[in-house]
Amino acid sequence: MGRPKKNLTATVTAAPKKIQSIDGLFDIATETDIVWDAALRRLYKMSRVYGFNRVETPLAEDMHLYANYYGGNKNKLNSILSFLAAGKQVGVRPSLLPSVLRAYAQGKIYEKMPTSKWVYQGMVTHQHPETLKLSQDLEFGFEVFGTFNHLTEAQVIGVVWEYLQSFGLEGLVLEINNIGTPECQATYQETLQDFLSGKKYQLCDNCNEHLQGRVLNVFRCDNLDCQTIVSEAPAILDFLDEASHKHFTNILEALDELLIPYQLSPTYVAPDGHSKTNVAIKFKHKGQTITIGEGGYHDSLLQSVCGKNFCCFGFTGSLKAVRQVLEMLKVEIGHEQKSDVFLVPLGELASKKSLRLFRDLTVEKVSVYDHFGNLGVKNQLKQAEMFKAPIALIIGQKEAMDEMVILRDVKSGMQEIISYDKIVEEVKKRLGR
């Protein structure tokens, strides 16, 4: 009997192609990435302490929003990923602040709350207008709207500073300046333009463009030659009105009360649309500077976005930059997911009992970490230590049948057997509740 003939009509199924993330974009898995986990946990923990409420905005917005926000800045507008949807030109958010301002105005929050304190974070994406390379960041920010004074302003700066200090970072510098009201800026920019007009051939092309628009932007240029020239320019502080001077003195005194060190920087200017107090937090190390974020008053941005004239002050930062600094300094961060109780079920029947125990504990506001898989007791107790749980509750087959639970002190290793109907109260007692 010969060999069976090959089935020439059979189709060969090709292995599916591996799908990778797009170059320039990245994922965040907090379960395995301790740094991202710590950055996000601490952000919202700190925001709750300071009384900021979380706000979430869409990934895409009507392009008219960005056109109003960025004005005539073609480079910014050309960097936005856009597409046609539902008959509208829609843009993927390159920054969260435009959406946050829109959300405040559209929701008419000003009619419900005299003062609003918001915290936000989320992915932002943009495309380099020339290379077309995509870039992504995890942005965060704090914003206050409505009726407030320099003390609330200092609180915004304070929450950001304390958040960054919680990582034990060294080399952080808080730069602060006051560029006055739009009226003060208009007067100063005329003087600055006159000063630079005779030096325009020594300035870069970008700075020469700024001379035709927001002249203050020459202070944001990284070109060393331009920095040398503008360092000799008249100081904007000399052009502030009395109210602006008083406001600046008040905020500096408030920062002194908060024991926040700062560096007066008369040449620092925040992005377009900002006024009065301008702040930046930078990391400086071995000749390298990384800007963590910037902030200030941006009432005019809110008005340009939505036509609403309300006071707003905020700070927008980059968690990607924070991570970069942590890696540069090789800061060690421990696992921050802390549980009151770690459940250790051994076997199917024990797992079912543990499921009920999980529910009973969480109803009493006891945080529980569980694992209903097949890990051995030693591995599970190691996890209990990693998750900083002071108590481990062990249920084996015998305990499950006898309605008993083994309570183990994770640190000392001491353990005792307690009946199921008393275990929840005993756990609360051990936790001091």
C-alpha positions as CSV (number, residue, x, y, z in Angstrom):
1,M,0.0,0.0,0.0
2,G,1.5,3.3,-1.1
3,R,1.7,6.6,0.7
4,P,-1.5,8.6,0.9
5,K,-1.5,11.4,-1.6
6,K,-1.1,14.9,-0.3
7,N,-4.2,17.0,-0.3
8,L,-3.1,19.7,-2.7
9,T,-6.3,21.7,-2.2
10,A,-5.7,22.2,1.6
11,T,-5.1,25.8,2.5
12,V,-2.2,26.8,4.8
13,T,-3.3,29.2,7.5
14,A,-0.5,31.8,8.0
15,A,0.4,32.7,11.5
16,P,-1.2,36.0,12.5
17,K,1.1,39.0,12.2
18,K,2.3,40.4,15.5
19,I,0.5,43.7,16.2
20,Q,2.8,46.2,17.8
21,S,2.1,49.7,19.1
22,I,2.8,52.6,16.7
23,D,6.3,54.1,17.0
24,G,6.2,57.1,19.4
25,L,3.2,55.7,21.3
26,F,3.3,53.6,24.5
27,D,1.2,51.6,26.9
28,I,0.8,51.9,30.7
29,A,0.3,48.7,32.7
30,T,0.4,49.7,36.4
31,E,0.2,46.1,37.5
32,T,3.8,45.4,36.3
33,D,5.2,49.0,36.1
34,I,5.7,50.3,39.7
35,V,6.7,53.8,38.5
36,W,3.6,54.5,36.6
37,D,1.5,52.9,39.4
38,A,3.1,55.2,42.0
39,A,2.9,58.3,39.8
40,L,-0.9,57.9,39.3
41,R,-1.7,56.7,42.8
42,R,0.1,59.6,44.4
43,L,-1.4,62.1,41.9
44,Y,-4.9,61.4,43.0
45,K,-4.1,60.9,46.6
46,M,-2.5,64.3,46.7
47,S,-5.4,65.9,44.8
48,R,-7.9,64.6,47.4
49,V,-5.8,66.0,50.2
50,Y,-5.9,69.4,48.6
51,G,-9.6,69.2,47.7
52,F,-9.3,68.9,43.9
53,N,-12.1,67.1,42.0
54,R,-11.3,64.8,39.0
55,V,-12.5,65.7,35.5
56,E,-12.3,63.5,32.4
57,T,-12.6,64.9,28.9
58,P,-13.0,63.3,25.4
59,L,-10.1,62.0,23.4
60,A,-11.2,64.1,20.4
61,E,-12.7,67.6,20.0
62,D,-14.1,69.8,17.3
63,M,-11.2,71.3,15.5
64,H,-12.7,74.7,16.0
65,L,-11.8,74.4,19.7
66,Y,-8.1,74.1,18.9
67,A,-8.3,76.8,16.3
68,N,-9.7,79.2,18.9
69,Y,-7.2,78.0,21.6
70,Y,-4.0,78.1,19.4
71,G,-5.1,81.1,17.4
72,G,-2.8,81.7,14.4
73,N,-0.2,79.2,15.5
74,K,0.0,77.1,12.4
75,N,2.7,74.8,13.7
76,K,0.5,73.8,16.6
77,L,-2.6,73.3,14.5
78,N,-0.7,71.3,11.9
79,S,0.6,68.9,14.6
80,I,-2.9,67.8,15.5
81,L,-4.1,64.5,14.1
82,S,-7.5,65.3,12.5
83,F,-10.2,63.5,10.6
84,L,-13.7,64.0,9.4
85,A,-16.5,62.6,11.5
86,A,-20.3,63.3,11.6
87,G,-19.7,66.1,9.1
88,K,-17.2,67.8,11.4
89,Q,-13.4,68.1,11.4
90,V,-12.3,66.4,14.6
91,G,-8.9,66.6,16.2
92,V,-7.2,64.1,18.6
93,R,-6.3,66.1,21.7
94,P,-2.7,67.4,21.7
95,S,-3.2,68.8,25.2
96,L,-5.9,68.5,27.9
97,L,-6.3,72.1,28.9
98,P,-8.4,73.2,25.9
99,S,-10.9,70.4,26.7
100,V,-10.9,71.3,30.4
101,L,-11.7,74.9,29.7
102,R,-14.4,73.9,27.3
103,A,-15.9,71.5,29.8
104,Y,-16.1,74.2,32.5
105,A,-17.9,76.7,30.2
106,Q,-20.1,74.1,28.4
107,G,-21.2,72.6,31.7
108,K,-22.0,76.1,33.1
109,I,-20.2,75.1,36.2
110,Y,-19.9,78.8,37.1
111,E,-23.7,78.9,37.8
112,K,-23.4,76.0,40.3
113,M,-20.1,76.5,42.1
114,P,-18.5,79.9,42.9
115,T,-15.1,78.2,43.0
116,S,-14.1,75.0,41.3
117,K,-10.9,73.0,41.8
118,W,-10.2,70.3,39.2
119,V,-7.5,67.7,38.6
120,Y,-7.0,65.9,35.4
121,Q,-4.7,63.4,33.6
122,G,-4.8,61.6,30.3
123,M,-2.9,60.6,27.2
124,V,-2.2,63.3,24.6
125,T,-0.9,62.8,21.1
126,H,0.5,65.0,18.4
127,Q,2.3,64.6,15.1
128,H,5.5,66.5,14.1
129,P,4.3,68.7,11.1
130,E,7.5,68.0,9.1
131,T,8.7,64.4,10.0
132,L,5.1,63.2,10.6
133,K,6.5,61.3,13.6
134,L,3.9,60.6,16.4
135,S,4.6,61.6,20.0
136,Q,2.6,60.8,23.1
137,D,2.6,62.0,26.7
138,L,0.7,61.3,29.8
139,E,-0.3,64.8,30.9
140,F,-1.6,66.0,34.3
141,G,-2.9,69.2,35.6
142,F,-4.6,71.2,38.3
143,E,-7.0,74.0,37.6
144,V,-9.0,76.5,39.7
145,F,-11.9,78.5,38.3
146,G,-14.2,81.3,39.6
147,T,-13.7,83.4,42.7
148,F,-10.4,82.9,44.4
149,N,-7.3,84.8,45.5
150,H,-3.5,84.4,45.8
151,L,-3.9,81.8,48.5
152,T,-5.7,79.4,46.2
153,E,-3.1,80.2,43.6
154,A,-0.4,79.2,46.0
155,Q,-2.3,76.0,46.8
156,V,-2.2,75.0,43.1
157,I,1.5,75.5,43.1
158,G,1.7,73.7,46.5
159,V,-0.1,70.6,45.4
160,V,2.2,70.2,42.4
161,W,5.3,70.8,44.4
162,E,4.3,68.4,47.2
163,Y,3.4,65.7,44.6
164,L,6.8,65.9,43.0
165,Q,8.6,66.1,46.4
166,S,6.8,62.8,47.4
167,F,9.3,61.0,45.1
168,G,12.3,62.6,46.9
169,L,13.5,64.3,43.8
170,E,16.5,66.5,44.0
171,G,17.4,69.2,41.5
172,L,13.8,70.6,41.1
173,V,13.6,74.4,40.6
174,L,10.4,76.4,40.8
175,E,10.8,79.5,38.6
176,I,8.3,82.2,39.0
177,N,7.6,85.6,37.3
178,N,4.8,88.0,36.9
179,I,4.1,89.3,33.3
180,G,1.1,91.4,34.4
181,T,-2.3,92.0,32.9
182,P,-2.8,92.0,29.1
183,E,-2.6,95.8,29.3
184,C,0.8,95.7,31.1
185,Q,2.0,93.2,28.5
186,A,0.9,95.4,25.6
187,T,2.9,98.3,26.9
188,Y,6.0,96.2,27.7
189,Q,5.9,94.4,24.3
190,E,6.2,97.8,22.5
191,T,9.3,98.6,24.5
192,L,10.7,95.1,24.0
193,Q,10.0,95.3,20.2
194,D,11.9,98.6,20.0
195,F,14.8,97.1,21.9
196,L,15.0,94.0,19.7
197,S,14.3,95.7,16.3
198,G,18.0,96.8,16.0
199,K,19.2,93.3,16.8
200,K,16.9,91.3,14.6
201,Y,19.7,90.1,12.4
202,Q,21.3,88.5,15.5
203,L,18.0,86.7,16.4
204,C,16.9,83.3,15.0
205,D,14.1,83.1,12.4
206,N,11.6,82.0,15.1
207,C,12.3,85.0,17.2
208,N,12.0,87.3,14.2
209,E,8.5,85.8,13.7
210,H,7.7,86.6,17.3
211,L,8.5,90.2,16.7
212,Q,5.4,90.3,14.5
213,G,3.2,88.6,17.0
214,R,3.6,87.8,20.7
215,V,7.0,89.4,21.3
216,L,7.2,87.9,24.8
217,N,7.8,84.5,23.1
218,V,11.4,85.5,22.4
219,F,12.0,84.6,26.1
220,R,11.0,81.1,25.4
221,C,13.7,80.6,22.7
222,D,16.4,78.0,23.5
223,N,18.9,79.5,21.1
224,L,21.9,80.6,23.2
225,D,22.6,83.7,21.1
226,C,18.9,84.8,21.5
227,Q,19.1,84.2,25.2
228,T,22.1,86.4,25.5
229,I,20.4,89.2,23.7
230,V,17.1,89.1,25.5
231,S,18.9,88.9,28.9
232,E,19.9,92.5,28.4
233,A,16.3,93.6,27.6
234,P,14.3,95.8,30.0
235,A,12.6,93.7,32.8
236,I,8.9,93.3,32.5
237,L,8.5,93.7,36.3
238,D,9.3,97.4,35.8
239,F,6.2,97.7,33.6
240,L,3.7,96.2,36.1
241,D,0.9,98.3,37.5
242,E,0.4,98.7,41.2
243,A,-2.2,95.9,41.5
244,S,0.1,93.4,39.7
245,H,3.0,94.3,41.9
246,K,0.9,93.8,45.0
247,H,-0.5,90.5,43.7
248,F,3.0,89.2,43.0
249,T,4.2,90.1,46.5
250,N,1.2,88.3,48.0
251,I,1.9,85.1,46.1
252,L,5.5,85.1,47.0
253,E,4.6,85.6,50.7
254,A,2.2,82.7,50.4
255,L,4.8,80.4,49.0
256,D,7.1,81.4,51.9
257,E,4.4,80.3,54.3
258,L,4.2,77.0,52.5
259,L,8.0,76.7,52.8
260,I,8.2,76.2,49.0
261,P,11.6,77.4,47.6
262,Y,11.3,79.5,44.5
263,Q,13.6,81.3,42.1
264,L,12.6,84.7,40.7
265,S,13.0,84.5,37.0
266,P,12.3,87.9,35.3
267,T,12.8,86.4,31.9
268,Y,10.5,83.4,32.3
269,V,7.3,83.6,30.3
270,A,4.6,80.9,30.1
271,P,3.0,79.9,26.7
272,D,0.5,82.1,24.7
273,G,-2.6,83.2,26.5
274,H,-1.1,83.3,30.0
275,S,-0.9,86.4,32.2
276,K,0.0,87.6,35.7
277,T,1.7,84.9,37.8
278,N,3.7,82.5,35.5
279,V,5.4,79.4,37.0
280,A,7.5,76.6,35.7
281,I,9.0,73.6,37.5
282,K,12.2,72.4,36.0
283,F,14.7,69.6,36.8
284,K,18.3,70.7,36.4
285,H,21.1,68.1,36.6
286,K,24.6,68.1,35.2
287,G,23.9,70.8,32.7
288,Q,20.7,69.3,31.5
289,T,17.2,70.8,32.0
290,I,13.9,69.0,31.8
291,T,10.7,71.0,32.1
292,I,8.2,69.2,34.2
293,G,5.4,71.6,33.5
294,E,4.2,75.2,33.4
295,G,1.3,77.3,34.6
296,G,-0.3,80.6,35.2
297,Y,-3.4,82.6,34.7
298,H,-5.1,82.0,31.4
299,D,-8.4,83.9,31.5
300,S,-7.9,85.0,27.9
301,L,-7.6,81.4,26.8
302,L,-10.9,80.6,28.3
303,Q,-12.4,83.6,26.6
304,S,-10.9,82.7,23.3
305,V,-12.2,79.1,23.6
306,C,-15.7,79.8,24.8
307,G,-16.3,83.5,24.9
308,K,-16.6,83.3,28.7
309,N,-14.7,85.8,30.9
310,F,-13.9,83.9,34.1
311,C,-10.8,83.9,36.3
312,C,-8.8,80.6,36.0
313,F,-5.3,79.6,37.1
314,G,-3.6,76.3,36.7
315,F,-0.6,74.1,36.1
316,T,-0.1,71.5,33.3
317,G,2.7,69.0,33.6
318,S,4.1,65.9,32.0
319,L,4.2,62.5,33.8
320,K,6.4,61.3,31.0
321,A,9.0,63.9,32.1
322,V,8.5,62.9,35.8
323,R,9.3,59.3,34.8
324,Q,12.4,60.5,32.9
325,V,13.7,62.3,35.9
326,L,13.0,59.3,38.2
327,E,15.0,57.1,35.8
328,M,17.9,59.6,35.5
329,L,18.2,59.8,39.3
330,K,17.6,56.0,39.7
331,V,15.0,56.6,42.4
332,E,13.8,53.4,43.9
333,I,10.1,53.1,44.3
334,G,8.4,50.3,46.3
335,H,5.1,48.7,45.5
336,E,2.4,51.1,46.7
337,Q,-0.6,48.8,46.5
338,K,-1.4,48.3,50.2
339,S,-4.1,46.0,51.4
340,D,-5.5,45.5,54.9
341,V,-6.0,41.7,54.3
342,F,-4.5,39.1,52.0
343,L,-6.7,36.1,51.3
344,V,-4.9,32.7,51.0
345,P,-7.4,30.1,49.8
346,L,-6.1,26.5,49.3
347,G,-8.3,24.4,47.1
348,E,-11.7,24.7,45.3
349,L,-13.9,24.6,48.4
350,A,-11.7,27.0,50.3
351,S,-11.7,29.4,47.3
352,K,-15.5,29.5,47.3
353,K,-15.5,30.3,51.0
354,S,-12.9,33.0,50.4
355,L,-15.2,34.5,47.8
356,R,-17.9,35.0,50.5
357,L,-15.3,36.3,52.9
358,F,-14.0,38.8,50.4
359,R,-17.5,40.2,50.1
360,D,-18.1,40.3,53.9
361,L,-14.8,42.2,54.4
362,T,-15.2,44.7,51.6
363,V,-18.7,45.5,52.9
364,E,-17.0,46.6,56.1
365,K,-14.6,48.9,54.1
366,V,-11.7,46.5,54.6
367,S,-9.4,46.5,51.6
368,V,-8.6,42.9,50.4
369,Y,-6.2,41.4,48.0
370,D,-7.1,38.0,46.8
371,H,-5.7,35.3,44.5
372,F,-8.0,32.4,43.5
373,G,-5.5,30.7,41.4
374,N,-3.2,27.7,42.2
375,L,-0.3,29.4,43.9
376,G,1.1,27.6,46.9
377,V,0.7,29.0,50.4
378,K,4.4,30.1,50.5
379,N,4.1,32.1,47.3
380,Q,0.9,33.7,48.4
381,L,2.4,34.7,51.8
382,K,5.3,36.3,49.9
383,Q,2.7,38.3,47.9
384,A,1.1,39.4,51.1
385,E,4.4,40.9,52.2
386,M,4.8,42.6,48.8
387,F,1.4,44.2,49.0
388,K,2.1,45.3,52.6
389,A,-0.9,43.5,54.1
390,P,-0.6,43.2,57.9
391,I,-3.0,40.3,58.0
392,A,-3.3,37.1,56.0
393,L,-6.4,34.9,56.2
394,I,-5.7,31.3,55.2
395,I,-8.5,28.9,54.4
396,G,-7.7,25.3,53.5
397,Q,-10.1,22.4,52.8
398,K,-10.4,21.5,56.5
399,E,-11.0,25.1,57.6
400,A,-13.6,25.5,54.9
401,M,-15.5,22.4,56.1
402,D,-15.3,23.4,59.7
403,E,-16.3,27.1,59.1
404,M,-12.9,28.3,60.4
405,V,-10.2,30.7,59.2
406,I,-6.5,30.9,60.1
407,L,-5.5,34.5,60.9
408,R,-1.8,35.1,60.4
409,D,0.2,38.2,61.4
410,V,2.2,38.7,58.3
411,K,5.1,40.5,60.0
412,S,5.6,38.1,63.0
413,G,4.3,34.9,61.5
414,M,2.1,34.3,64.5
415,Q,-1.3,32.7,63.6
416,E,-4.5,31.5,65.3
417,I,-7.7,29.7,64.2
418,I,-10.9,31.8,64.5
419,S,-14.5,30.8,63.6
420,Y,-15.9,32.3,60.4
421,D,-18.7,34.2,62.1
422,K,-16.2,36.1,64.2
423,I,-13.4,36.7,61.7
424,V,-14.6,40.0,60.3
425,E,-14.9,41.7,63.7
426,E,-11.5,40.2,64.7
427,V,-9.9,41.7,61.6
428,K,-11.4,45.1,62.3
429,K,-10.2,44.9,65.8
430,R,-6.6,44.1,64.7
431,L,-6.8,47.0,62.2
432,G,-7.9,49.4,65.0
433,R,-11.4,50.0,63.6
